[in-house]
């Protein structure tokens, strides 16, 4: 079991608050609530720490659908969450969502699919995409179970 319980330390909350994540609207509530919800799903699915951290910041650079860019300084985010987690955040904002088919590294692609599954489930995303994700063997058992329960 991976320990992601320590990820919501005050310094991470303060950093996100400094970016106005607690004031920025996202899918009917605040960006902070969404980011924390994604993080919590990834934690509950027993993902590694860098994946949980990436989930906590997954849309901080903006995405193809969420155009708000809270920050652009990759170096600053690397200092905060590490290279491995920041790379996932960067890819999440720049690569071919929701299936990341251009990503050749199978571990990186799996991590991105986990984040996408949590992201879409957390905000009640597209049922067809959720079903397709739920059939992907790359995903963790926790993610697949949640996807299959969430889109019956």
Buried (B, 14 or more C-beta within 10 A) or exposed (E): EBEBEEBBEEEBBEBBEEBEBBEBEBBEEBBBBBBBBBBBBBBBBBBBBBBBBBBBBBBBBBBEEBEBEBBEEBEEBBEBBBEBBBBBBBBBBEBEBBBBEEBEEEEBBBBBBBBBBBBBBBBEBEEEBBBBBBEBEBBBEBBBEBBBEBBE
